[in-house]
Amino acid sequence: MSPRRVTIGGAATFAGTTPRAIRHYHQIGLLPEPERGADGRRRYGYDDMIRLLWIRKMAEAGISLHTMRSAFDGSQDIEETLGRLADTLAEEEADIKRQRAAVQRLKAVGSPLGLLSPLVTDRLSHLPTGALRSSDLDALLVTERIFGPLGAAIQASRFIALATHPELRAEEDRLDAADADLDDSVDPHDPRVEELAAQHCAHHEALMEAIEADGLDAAEKRLLESHDDGPTDDGDARMSVVDAVSKMPYDFSPARKRCMELTTRLLYQQQDAPNGS
């Protein structure tokens, strides 16, 4: 009795694949062409089916078709290939773990805050819904990109103070509106620019006093001490601060840019003054 052979449709059904996939295996040399019957159709025997089943198992393990072909013909060290595959799968597993954690944080927090790093989310999770504005989250997002999760977690103190001190939030809004008024029609050396810079500096000092009074600076210190081995791994390769600043777009007018520069200069002068005075 001649051995039983099946058509490509039967082989595909048994192996759990498709006729199209089997034809592709033939084209790339992964599966030898079988004999054809009197009707001109391919007929697959026991050995062909065994090869198909192994191909299916290897594909489920993530082994590429090219690697399978090399493994079958002995032209490639399968151990080396499997080692590389294991490394790749470990990286993918870490990515999936981070993605699942982000989704869980997003579900728990119920706002885009959950998409930021756990360090930032944990620092701000106690605030009531609506206490943080979208602009606050935007600023934290940019800071996390440039300085990493730890930098954004430190910056979170500012937004906690703004959310819990209505008078500071009101002054922040007033200053933001004044900044917006520094459009291209304003001369960068207009006296209003220097005056606004001084007001920004005073507002910053008020924020720092609130942060210290509320004990938020102590939380910052604990964060720095617990992560003194470097920035936490958020799975996102970050550029240098210089590169980030040079690539971040902005539409500030010359007057607003000078106001920012003057504010920074005044703050440095205050830090360098004896006893902070």
Secondary structure in CASP SS format (residue, H / E / C, confidence):
PFRMAT SS
TARGET T0000
AUTHOR 0000-0000-0000
METHOD secondary structure of the structure
MODEL  1
M C 1.00
S C 1.00
P C 1.00
R C 1.00
R C 1.00
V E 1.00
T C 1.00
I H 1.00
G H 1.00
G H 1.00
A H 1.00
A H 1.00
T H 1.00
F H 1.00
A H 1.00
G C 1.00
T C 1.00
T C 1.00
P H 1.00
R H 1.00
A H 1.00
I H 1.00
R H 1.00
H H 1.00
Y H 1.00
H H 1.00
Q H 1.00
I C 1.00
G C 1.00
L C 1.00
L C 1.00
P C 1.00
E C 1.00
P C 1.00
E C 1.00
R E 1.00
G C 1.00
A C 1.00
D C 1.00
G C 1.00
R C 1.00
R E 1.00
R C 1.00
Y E 1.00
G C 1.00
Y H 1.00
D H 1.00
D H 1.00
M H 1.00
I H 1.00
R H 1.00
L H 1.00
L H 1.00
W H 1.00
I H 1.00
R H 1.00
K H 1.00
M H 1.00
A H 1.00
E H 1.00
A C 1.00
G C 1.00
I C 1.00
S C 1.00
L H 1.00
H H 1.00
T H 1.00
M H 1.00
R H 1.00
S H 1.00
A H 1.00
F H 1.00
D H 1.00
G C 1.00
S C 1.00
Q C 1.00
D C 1.00
I H 1.00
E H 1.00
E H 1.00
T H 1.00
L H 1.00
G H 1.00
R H 1.00
L H 1.00
A H 1.00
D H 1.00
T H 1.00
L H 1.00
A H 1.00
E H 1.00
E H 1.00
E H 1.00
A H 1.00
D H 1.00
I H 1.00
K H 1.00
R H 1.00
Q H 1.00
R H 1.00
A H 1.00
A H 1.00
V H 1.00
Q H 1.00
R H 1.00
L H 1.00
K H 1.00
A H 1.00
V H 1.00
G C 1.00
S C 1.00
P H 1.00
L H 1.00
G H 1.00
L H 1.00
L C 1.00
S C 1.00
P H 1.00
L H 1.00
V H 1.00
T H 1.00
D H 1.00
R H 1.00
L H 1.00
S C 1.00
H C 1.00
L C 1.00
P C 1.00
T C 1.00
G C 1.00
A C 1.00
L C 1.00
R C 1.00
S H 1.00
S H 1.00
D H 1.00
L H 1.00
D H 1.00
A H 1.00
L H 1.00
L H 1.00
V H 1.00
T H 1.00
E H 1.00
R H 1.00
I H 1.00
F H 1.00
G H 1.00
P H 1.00
L H 1.00
G H 1.00
A H 1.00
A H 1.00
I H 1.00
Q H 1.00
A H 1.00
S H 1.00
R H 1.00
F H 1.00
I H 1.00
A H 1.00
L H 1.00
A H 1.00
T H 1.00
H C 1.00
P H 1.00
E H 1.00
L H 1.00
R H 1.00
A H 1.00
E H 1.00
E H 1.00
D H 1.00
R H 1.00
L H 1.00
D H 1.00
A H 1.00
A H 1.00
D H 1.00
A H 1.00
D H 1.00
L C 1.00
D C 1.00
D C 1.00
S C 1.00
V C 1.00
D C 1.00
P C 1.00
H C 1.00
D C 1.00
P H 1.00
R H 1.00
V H 1.00
E H 1.00
E H 1.00
L H 1.00
A H 1.00
A H 1.00
Q H 1.00
H H 1.00
C H 1.00
A H 1.00
H H 1.00
H H 1.00
E H 1.00
A H 1.00
L H 1.00
M H 1.00
E H 1.00
A H 1.00
I H 1.00
E H 1.00
A H 1.00
D C 1.00
G C 1.00
L H 1.00
D H 1.00
A H 1.00
A H 1.00
E H 1.00
K H 1.00
R H 1.00
L H 1.00
L H 1.00
E H 1.00
S H 1.00
H C 1.00
D C 1.00
D C 1.00
G C 1.00
P C 1.00
T C 1.00
D C 1.00
D C 1.00
G C 1.00
D C 1.00
A C 1.00
R C 1.00
M C 1.00
S C 1.00
V H 1.00
V H 1.00
D H 1.00
A H 1.00
V H 1.00
S H 1.00
K H 1.00
M C 1.00
P C 1.00
Y C 1.00
D C 1.00
F C 1.00
S C 1.00
P H 1.00
A H 1.00
R H 1.00
K H 1.00
R H 1.00
C H 1.00
M H 1.00
E H 1.00
L H 1.00
T H 1.00
T H 1.00
R H 1.00
L H 1.00
L H 1.00
Y H 1.00
Q H 1.00
Q H 1.00
Q H 1.00
D H 1.00
A C 1.00
P H 1.00
N H 1.00
G H 1.00
S C 1.00
END
